[in-house]
């Protein structure tokens, strides 16, 4: 389990910048759309050498997080074209060769896979990822999975005929994967659920139900991450969540939210008094690197609503689209700012 003895532990949301020798960042950012189907042209390395190249990039991400002083690290998601499609496209019942087009979160046409049969895992998808991470660090380790609600919103259903049934089918396969990841060494499992915010009406009906099914039997620390989208792709963010207090009824131990860029009113955290809060205190939408003092101020603001024992310091969202130097500097400020407040609390 994640180290809960340390006050204000630091972590990342999931992704870290992939090296320019590994991915073509122009392709990555093309059309400002996160890929839901395969985007093989993103990779600069030949397919027969790609896995080893991804291993090397993962080691870079691990060492950067360690050097920055982050307590609970990930593999940086170096092997992923997007946060969701690595898992989503590895399932039986999904037609990835004949995609459909739906309206994305930002109202743009988005190409997505078709669900044409019962969803099943062919094999564990991310177990090698977490095993590699576990073998190469002595820190606490976390791995992320796309949440079942979000997966259901990023596919075109031609099999289940009901949006809730589709989400629950995804929840079954996510739960299987999550349990395998814990067995392979994960201390923390995080479900990425940005679409809860984008589709609040459906989320109210069955979002928490799907999350709870996806976390059934999953040991260790569990997190649900909500966000408004990558800062590089979403410039203007609302100042409040359309779906958040409802997660008090989820079985997740922690709720991860953006707060820095949207300047969130943290009073809403009182509705989540039964949860640990993974608080976004790094604004990824600005070129400015926060000082440790700024990070400390944002954490103090969180402490006005959440006791220190229930607060985890993090960036707002994934760092995939940032330049690596800026991402590292921001993580260093995160660790140093948390250390300032930690000293104040223990003095």
C-alpha positions in Angstrom: 0.0 0.0 0.0 1.0 3.6 -0.5 3.0 5.2 2.4 0.4 7.0 4.5 2.8 7.7 7.3 4.4 10.7 5.5 2.4 13.8 5.7 1.6 15.5 2.4 3.1 12.8 0.1 3.7 13.9 -3.4 2.8 12.1 -6.6 2.1 12.6 -10.3 -1.3 12.2 -12.0 0.2 9.7 -14.5 1.9 10.8 -17.7 5.3 12.5 -18.1 6.7 14.0 -21.3 7.8 11.3 -23.8 11.3 12.0 -25.3 11.4 13.5 -28.8 13.4 10.6 -30.0 10.5 8.3 -29.1 7.5 10.2 -30.3 6.8 12.8 -32.9 5.2 15.5 -30.8 3.8 17.2 -33.9 1.7 14.1 -34.6 0.8 13.9 -30.9 -0.7 17.3 -30.9 -2.2 17.2 -34.4 -5.8 18.5 -34.4 -5.8 18.9 -30.6 -7.5 15.6 -30.2 -6.4 12.8 -27.8 -6.3 9.6 -29.9 -9.0 7.0 -29.1 -7.9 4.6 -31.9 -4.3 3.5 -32.9 -1.9 6.3 -33.8 1.1 4.3 -34.9 2.6 7.2 -36.7 3.4 8.8 -33.4 6.3 6.5 -32.8 9.7 7.5 -34.2 11.3 4.0 -33.4 10.8 1.0 -35.7 8.3 -1.5 -34.3 10.9 -4.3 -33.8 12.9 -1.9 -31.4 9.9 -0.1 -29.9 9.5 -2.0 -26.7 13.1 -1.6 -25.7 13.0 2.1 -26.6 9.9 2.5 -24.4 11.8 0.7 -21.6 14.6 3.2 -21.9 12.2 6.2 -21.9 10.5 4.7 -18.8 13.8 4.6 -17.0 14.2 8.3 -17.8 10.8 9.1 -16.4 11.4 7.1 -13.2 14.8 8.7 -12.6 13.4 12.2 -13.2 10.6 11.7 -10.7 13.0 10.3 -8.2 15.5 13.2 -8.7 12.6 15.6 -8.3 11.7 14.1 -4.9 8.3 12.6 -5.8 7.1 10.0 -3.3 4.7 7.9 -5.3 5.7 7.6 -8.9 4.4 6.1 -12.1 6.1 4.8 -15.3 5.3 8.1 -17.0 3.0 6.2 -19.4 5.9 6.1 -21.9 4.3 3.2 -23.8 0.9 4.9 -24.4 -0.3 6.9 -27.3 -3.0 8.3 -25.0 -4.0 7.7 -21.4 -6.8 5.3 -22.5 -6.2 3.7 -25.9 -3.5 1.2 -24.8 -6.0 -0.6 -22.7 -9.2 0.1 -24.7 -7.8 -1.3 -27.9 -6.5 -4.5 -26.3 -9.9 -6.0 -25.6 -12.0 -8.6 -27.5 -15.3 -7.3 -28.7 -13.7 -4.0 -30.0 -13.4 -3.4 -33.8 -10.3 -1.1 -34.1 -10.0 -1.4 -37.9 -13.4 0.1 -38.8 -13.8 3.1 -36.4 -16.8 5.3 -35.9 -17.0 9.0 -35.4 -18.7 10.6 -32.3 -18.7 14.0 -30.7 -15.8 14.4 -28.3 -15.7 16.3 -25.0 -14.8 19.6 -26.8 -17.7 19.1 -29.3 -15.3 18.1 -32.1 -15.8 14.9 -34.3 -13.6 12.2 -32.8 -12.7 8.8 -34.2 -13.4 6.0 -31.8 -13.5 2.2 -31.8 -16.7 0.2 -32.3 -17.9 -2.2 -29.7 -19.2 -5.1 -31.8 -19.2 -8.0 -29.3 -18.9 -8.9 -25.6 -16.0 -7.1 -24.0 -13.3 -9.5 -22.8 -9.6 -9.2 -21.9 -7.4 -11.4 -24.1 -4.6 -11.0 -21.6 -3.3 -8.6 -19.0 -2.5 -5.3 -20.7 -0.4 -3.3 -18.3 1.1 -6.0 -16.1 4.5 -5.8 -17.8 4.4 -2.0 -17.3 4.0 -2.2 -13.6 6.4 -5.1 -13.2 9.1 -3.0 -15.0 8.4 0.0 -12.8 8.4 -2.1 -9.6 11.8 -3.6 -10.6 13.4 -0.2 -11.2 12.5 1.8 -8.1 12.2 1.5 -4.4 9.5 4.2 -4.3 5.8 3.6 -3.9 4.4 2.9 -7.4 1.1 3.8 -9.0 -0.4 2.8 -12.4 -3.4 4.3 -14.1 -6.3 2.7 -16.0 -9.0 4.4 -18.0 -12.2 4.3 -15.9 -15.2 2.4 -17.1 -17.4 5.4 -17.5 -14.8 7.2 -19.6 -14.2 4.1 -21.7 -17.9 3.8 -22.5 -18.0 7.4 -23.7 -15.0 6.9 -26.0 -16.5 4.0 -27.9 -19.5 3.5 -30.3 -21.7 0.7 -29.0 -23.1 -1.7 -31.5 -23.6 -4.6 -29.1 -25.0 -3.8 -25.7 -27.7 -1.4 -26.8 -27.6 0.5 -23.5 -25.1 3.0 -22.2 -25.2 1.7 -18.6 -24.7 -1.9 -19.7 -21.7 -0.8 -21.8 -20.1 1.0 -18.8 -20.7 -2.0 -16.5 -19.1 -4.3 -19.1 -16.1 -2.1 -19.2 -16.1 -2.1 -15.4 -15.7 -5.9 -15.4 -12.6 -5.9 -17.5 -11.1 -2.9 -15.7 -11.6 -4.8 -12.4 -9.8 -7.9 -13.7 -6.9 -5.7 -14.9 -6.7 -3.8 -11.7 -6.5 -6.9 -9.6 -3.7 -8.3 -11.8 -1.8 -5.0 -11.5 -1.9 -5.2 -7.7 -0.7 -8.7 -7.8 2.2 -7.6 -10.0 3.3 -5.0 -7.5 1.2 -1.8 -7.8 0.8 0.0 -4.5 -1.8 2.4 -6.0 -4.4 2.0 -8.7 -5.8 5.1 -10.3 -8.9 5.2 -12.6 -8.9 8.2 -15.0 -12.5 9.4 -15.3 -12.5 12.8 -17.1 -15.8 12.1 -18.8 -17.7 12.2 -15.5 -17.3 15.9 -15.7 -18.2 16.1 -19.4 -21.3 14.0 -19.2 -22.8 14.7 -15.7 -26.3 13.4 -16.5 -25.2 9.9 -17.3 -22.6 10.1 -14.5 -25.4 10.8 -12.0 -27.2 7.7 -13.1 -24.5 5.1 -13.1 -21.0 6.7 -12.9 -20.4 5.7 -9.2 -21.9 2.3 -9.8 -19.5 1.6 -12.6 -16.5 2.8 -10.6 -17.4 0.7 -7.6 -17.7 -2.4 -9.8 -14.3 -1.6 -11.4 -12.7 -1.4 -7.9 -14.3 -4.5 -6.5 -11.8 -6.8 -4.9 -8.9 -4.3 -5.7 -6.5 -4.1 -2.7 -4.2 -1.3 -1.9 -4.9 2.4 -2.4 -7.4 3.3 -5.1 -8.0 6.7 -6.7 -10.5 8.3 -9.1 -9.0 11.2 -11.1 -11.3 13.9 -12.6 -10.1 16.7 -14.8 -11.2 19.1 -17.5 -8.7 17.9 -20.1 -5.0 18.4 -20.8 -4.0 22.1 -20.4 -2.3 22.0 -23.8 -5.6 21.2 -25.4 -8.1 22.9 -23.2 -7.2 26.5 -22.6 -10.2 27.8 -20.7 -11.4 25.6 -17.8 -14.5 26.1 -15.6 -14.1 27.1 -12.0 -16.1 24.2 -10.7 -16.9 20.6 -11.3 -20.4 19.5 -12.5 -19.8 16.0 -10.9 -17.7 15.7 -7.8 -19.6 15.4 -4.5 -21.2 12.2 -5.7 -17.8 10.5 -5.5 -18.2 10.4 -1.7 -20.3 7.3 -2.4 -17.5 5.6 -4.3 -15.3 2.9 -2.8 -12.2 4.8 -4.0 -10.0 5.9 -1.1 -8.8 9.0 -2.9 -10.2 11.6 -5.3 -7.8 13.5 -7.6 -8.9 16.9 -8.8 -7.6 19.9 -10.7 -7.5 23.0 -8.6 -4.5 25.3 -9.7 -5.4 26.2 -13.3 -9.2 26.4 -12.8 -8.7 28.2 -9.5 -11.2 25.8 -7.9 -13.2 26.9 -4.9 -11.9 24.4 -2.4 -14.9 24.7 -0.2 -16.4 21.9 -2.3 -14.0 19.5 -0.6 -16.2 19.5 2.5 -18.5 17.2 0.5 -15.7 14.6 0.3 -14.9 14.5 4.0 -14.6 10.7 3.8 -11.9 10.8 1.2 -8.2 11.6 0.9 -7.8 14.4 -1.6 -5.1 14.3 -4.3 -5.0 18.1 -4.8 -3.7 19.6 -8.1 -1.3 22.4 -7.1 0.6 22.7 -10.3 -0.9 24.7 -13.2 0.1 22.9 -16.4 -1.4 25.6 -18.6 1.3 28.2 -17.9 4.9 28.3 -19.0 5.8 29.6 -15.6 7.4 27.2 -13.2 5.8 27.6 -9.8 8.2 28.4 -6.9 8.1 26.2 -3.9 6.5 29.1 -2.0 3.6 29.2 -4.5 3.1 25.4 -4.1 3.2 25.8 -0.3 0.5 28.5 -0.5 -1.8 26.3 -2.6 -1.3 23.4 -0.1 -2.1 25.7 2.8 -5.3 26.6 1.0 -6.2 22.9 0.8 -5.4 22.4 4.4 -8.2 24.9 5.3 -10.6 22.3 4.1 -8.8 19.0 4.4 -6.7 17.7 7.3 -3.0 17.0 6.5 -3.5 13.3 7.0 -6.0 13.3 4.0 -4.1 15.5 1.5 -1.7 14.4 -1.3 0.1 16.9 -3.4 0.0 16.5 -7.2 0.0 18.3 -10.6 -3.5 19.2 -11.9 -3.3 16.6 -14.7 -1.0 14.5 -16.7 2.3 16.1 -17.9 2.4 14.4 -21.3 2.2 17.6 -23.4 4.8 19.6 -21.5 8.4 20.1 -22.4 10.5 17.7 -20.2 12.6 20.5 -18.6 9.5 22.4 -17.5 7.8 19.2 -16.2 10.8 18.3 -14.2 11.2 21.8 -12.7 7.5 21.8 -11.8 7.8 18.5 -10.0 10.9 19.7 -8.1 8.9 22.7 -7.0 6.0 20.4 -6.0 8.3 18.3 -3.8 10.1 21.3 -2.3 6.8 23.2 -1.6 5.3 20.1 0.1 8.4 19.9 2.2 8.0 23.5 3.4 4.4 22.8 4.6 5.4 19.4 6.0 8.0 21.1 8.2 5.5 23.6 9.4 3.1 20.9 10.4 5.7 18.9 12.3 7.6 21.8 13.9 
